[in-house]
Amino acid sequence: MRKSFLIITAVLFTIFRSGAQVPEWVTTHPVSDDAYIGIGQASLTEDDYMRIATENALSDIASQIATKVESNSFFHQVDVDGHAREMFEDRINSNATAWLEGHELKESHTSGNTYYVYYTLDKKTFRRNAEKKREAAIATGLDYLEKGKAAEKAMNLTQAAVLYGEGLKAVEPWMFMDLIRDGVNIPVELYDSYINVFSGMVITTNAVQVEGEPFKAVSEPIAGCLSKDGNVIPNIRLKAAFTVGSGTVTPPSETDYNGTAEFYITNITSKEDVQEIRITIDDAFLDMLPEVYRELLERQAWPSAKITVVLKSSPASLYLHVENNDLEGIEKQIRSLLANNYFTLTEDPDAAQCFAELSTVLEVGETVSGGNYDLNTCYCSLTLKIYNNYTTDMLLNYSLDRVKVLAPVHKSYESTVAQGIREVMKRVNRELPKMLGKVRITD
């Protein structure tokens, strides 16, 4: 019994003694007036637990520094939205090692399955190194800002955007600090210049509407003119693309000295009656920008203009079949009337959308006495029927019944036919076009 008691006592003593060996900094975060203190930990099961614990400790220090935002810093001067602010803060934290030169490992501890580290960064050392970094960031940022302004003044706006973006990237680790030189807040100026580089611009077009046909090019060019405050802007690549409907347009083109870029519609691949093309700034240059900053520009209002593309009503194809042809020669005139106004005539009855039947009849009747010579009474009839070749629905049923024609008996039959054709076509040309205009073809 006494032996068992001694064993239990020894075990409890070991446990309490072990617990007493856990450093206070593991459970309670230290505070110091002279140094930033970072505590990090990682599971021993991690392959690189020492590096992970160190990174966590340095992130702890970085968060303490970054939260002490100076009153003249970027975040106090620019009213960035929540998304942009979060993005910049993440970027600052991800560049934490740029600030933390001089950090030291004070102590490490392993307890159970966890590895702990205790890092310090002397505040005087940090301020000394930070001042050097701050000065370097100001100089670099100012250089990008001046080059960007020069590019913008020369109307090379895409290059200006790239320079402003690179400048932001250079100063972003220090945005929580006062980065002012000669009264210019470098990151604030870079940010404002960057997001406003394309603001206030307008694109005007040479046409509001163009007419085209499906699966064909448009012969006339379309063009966009880029300007700002009434001044044209050269050397900017514009692009044109279908936003309603579909088709192909010539590649992006740089604006000339008149601020104008010209495009051709090389094909219309949609059958929509009304389509739309948008002309805007070609954003391919965004690939040259730091990836994290692309969205800042993409969320701004880019200038654009639209051109409406209206499709011509393509004539339906029609096959004309002549059943009876007493008025020989009238077929040619009927074909011409149909082709010039309403249909595309084809010789393939199976491929035609419409099928037409034409019949003409000439009847020679009684002879009547005239003043100088006798006349034959002739009766001319014409029937034209048009069908939907796919549905067999009748689309038009036009007829002239027994139009009376008086022909001298001494004239030849051919002359009588020609006279009959003239009289019939007077009626046809007066009546048929109105009826053809009402024909509607559906699939």
C-alpha angles and dihedrals in degrees: 000000000000089000092054092049091053092051093051091047091051092051093049091048090052091050094049091044090051091049091050090057093063105107116243091234089066092064101026121042109235121233126207136178091209103044145030110241125207126189119194136175141185138180116261087228089071114098092227100029095150093056092045092051091048092050090050091051092049090048087054090055092044092054090054092052096043094051090059091079113182118234093242094047127121093261093055094047103042123058095217118178121249094264095049093045091050090049093052093045090051089050092050092051093046088056093049094124088066089071103035105075110143099034116148136202106236101176144345131203138188119208122174106313097341133090118207132193132193116207130181133194116195108232094219090051090048093050091048093050092039091056090055091048091045093053091048091049092050092050093047094044092048091051091053091045093053093046090048092051090050091051091047091050089052088052091244090134101164089054089048090053091051092050093048090049093050089049092054090050091053096052100034096098088060102040091113089064134072104272100176126142122180091343093309117120097214102203092041092052092045092050096046092046091047099052093040099045091106099030121122094025125133133193119212123189135218090231137024093202137018130188124229146161130235115269093007137102124247111238097207118074125237119217140190125207117205119208142159125202089349095307120115117235120219130193097039119124114233126190133203124205141160112262095171118036118357142265144117129280129187115271126276114295133202118242114251128223088287090055090248131134120188129211139181128214101228097181141003109211100176127076094210109133094226122033135169138223122197123206114201142143113297105246096198088108088070086081087071092058127087103274095236091057098050093084091055089064095037089059093056123092108267119200115253141162133198133222119197117224113206118192120227115236100255111221114250117244117250136190115208118210119190113210103174121015110185091137094058111197097032089094091068093053093047090050091051092049093050095045098045096052116016120007145038105231118222135184092217109087093189095054096045121105090211135037121205131193119203123190129174127185129191118195121187111209138171127341118241130193118251131192096264103008142006122269133215115225108226128186118207122195131184131187125186120181123180123195135187099251092212102044098024088227113151110244100178137013110184124168142168112201121208102330104197118237126177113209126182110254091228092060121098122256089250090056090050090051091049090051090049091051091052093052094045094048091053087063094039094052090049098047112022101063091059091053094046089053089063096052112115122191119203129181 
